[in-house]
Amino acid sequence: MSSSSSSSPLHRVTLPHLIVILPVYNEEEVIGKVAREWLEMLDQLNVPYRLHLANDGSTDGTQKVLDSLSHASLEISHSRNRGHGPTLIRAYRVAAGRAAWIFQADSDGELPAASFPAFWQQRQQFDLLIGIRTDREGAFSRRFITSMLKWMLKFFYGYGVQDGNCPYRLMRAEAFRPLLDALPEDTFAPNVLISGYSIRRKLRISELPVPHQVRQTGICSIRKGKLFKAAFRSGWQTLCFRFRKLPPANSL
């Protein structure tokens, strides 16, 4: 992992209260802008935080762009390509041991940083706050998988959060540490299992609307040829997780 240095001793010794995770894959055209938007917004919260950009083996110029960024609260990691799910799990596990709160968003700019303060203001009342993507368009493959997983959560878990796989979520780290340690490394859609876990453990969940913006650059990582394979894999893992013995949860 590489991180930018800070000239302020306070930043070097203060542990983050919040870690924001943005998994990144082939987003060279937009990641610089997205990172700056998040940093500017988070600076205004007046809370110790880190913005962690997890580069999942990008094959374009993403690494060069990331390495050009500099901020006292910015962390950047580069790894070989493992896929979105495994990259997210690894980042979650590290963050859960360092901060009280974990937030995750995608790095494509489709869900704006400006929506985050509403989540942060309500955090004390909940263990998990999930975004509901409004006015959503974008790739059919993503919308198809989201719809399928929504109905699977409702059918097998007895309650369907509207957007259980939404990549815009704030989590109380203490409530999810046992689960994050237990998730299989090859989990395709860990956010869905986190939603399912929250339902089964009767954690406090809130859903807040987040405006969806169609991506202006790049392409969806799930192409049509991989759509049904991805849908089957995520659906099967969600089903199997329903009948798995769960680790305990810690809800305040």
C-alpha positions, 0 to 999 in steps of 0.5 A: 500500500502506498499513501501520501505523506502529511506535513501535519503531525496530527494527521500522522498520529490520529486514527481515522474515525471513518474510512471511505473505500472506492474500489477502482478498475480501469477508470483513468478518465474519471478517477482523478475528478471523483477522488477530488470530489470525495476529498473536498466533501470529506474535508468539510466533515471535521472528522478524522478520515481516510479515503482508500482507493483500491486499484484492482489491477487496472490495465489502463492508465489508472495507476498513473493517475492514482499515483499523481494524487496527493492528500494527507488523508488519501491512501492508495493500494495497488494489487493484481486483478482479483475482481470487484468482490475479493478486492472489496472484502480485503479492503473491508477487513482492513478498514474494520480493524482501524475505524468505527465506520466504513463507507463504500462507493464505486469510483465511476462517479455515478453516485455523487459524493455530495449525498454522503453527509445525509448518511453521516448525519443519521449514522448513530441510529443505525448499523447499516445505511444503504443508498437507493439509486434514483433515476437509474439508467446505465447498463442493462446487465447491472440493473438485471443483477440488481433486480434479481438479487433484490427479489432473492433477498425478499424471498429467502430472507423475508425482507427485501431492501430496495437496492441490496447491492447498492455501492453506496453504504455506510456500515458500523464496523463493530457490527460487521467485523465477524461477518467480514472475517467469515466471508469467502474470498471469492464472494462475487457480490459481498454487499448483497451478503452484508445486506442479507446478514443485516436482515437475518441478524435484525440489525438497524437498517436505513435506506436513503435515496441517492441520485444516479448519474449515467457514467460519462466515461469507461465501460461496464465491467460486466459485459453481456457475455458474462451477464448470466454467469455473473448472475448465476454465481451471485445468486447461488452464493446468496442462496447458500448464505441464507442457510449458513450458520452466521457469526454473531453481530454487535449492534449498539 
